Amino acid sequence: MKPRHPEKINKPSNPIQRKPDWIRVRLTNSLIYSETKKIVKNNNLHTVCEEAGCPNISECWSKKHATFMIMGDICTRACAFCNVKTGLPNSLDPNEPKRVANATKDLNLNHVVITSVDRDDLMDGGAQHFVETISEIKKINPKTTIEILTPDFLRKGDVYKKIVDAEPDVFNHNIETVPSNYTKVRPGSRYFQSINLLKEVKNYNNQVFTKSGLMLGLGEREEELYQVMDDLRCASVDFLTLGQYLQPTEKHFPIKKFLPPKDFEKFKKVAYSKGFLQVSSSPMTRSSYHAGDDFIKLKEKRRKNLI
């Protein structure tokens, strides 16, 4: 089956709006950026930086920060906001975990973020592949902290437990948007499955940091956002990220609003008031943006809370 973007079929074109002044993407072709690109290529890996068209790729790769996307570059879901290809994925590559570990060493990463496509075709949704990747990273990078950004493992039972048992430092699963948007923006996902996954992970091991994020500008109402914050706190989520949705192509879900920086600052204050240990909120914020620095802050805030 040929990979495709199902949102391109029988869906109207949504012209991309001009970005406001506060959204500026700095492009670079520095030597370090080129070196990062070479390391990713030489290890035959995919990154969400490239596949999802992240606006921060120039900045991050110029610091040798890359977010690896495992289990291929073809997703079984068809989220209307996402630029990753959709279709029938290839078989898992058993050597991929070792290559991720090697790339982590080559980039000299103190903190590595591992995400994946959705793999609804697999019995465990790819949970064991996450476990093997974490294990390989720890073998040759024992001092590197590990953050994973997983699918929701819909209808896969408690497979998340094997990942938690592998002891990543951060377990991230993005809620992405408010419940009222799910049928339009995340038709293959279920809001309460995502909330429950985060809750069950924390219940299974309350020492693992949990994290989730939303894109704003998809037509959500402010009171809906606050309700999602409450739902995440009821699931004991530690870390919240909020960023502006940027439409990848004319065939993707249209931007309903560009939120100004002051709105993100307001939401940050509200989120902290609801009890999150760490909040990253700005138009350019993404799940893995400054993840290493934020993890250090997260650990310090937990330590102070325990004193």
Secondary structure, DSSP 8 states (H G I E B T S, - for coil): ---B-GGGSS----------TT--------HHHHHHHHHHHHTT-EEHHHHTT-TTHHHHHTTT--EEEES-SEES---TT--SEES------TTHHHHHHHHHHHTT-SEEEEEE---TTSTTTTHHHHHHHHHHHHHH-TT-EEEEE----TT-TTTHHHHHHT--SEEE---BS-GGGHHHH-TT--HHHHHHHHHHHHHH-TTSEEEEEEEE-SS--HHHHHHHHHHHHHTT--EEEEEE----STTS--------HHHHHHHHHHHHHTT-SEEEESTT--TTTTHHHHHHHHHHHHHHHH-
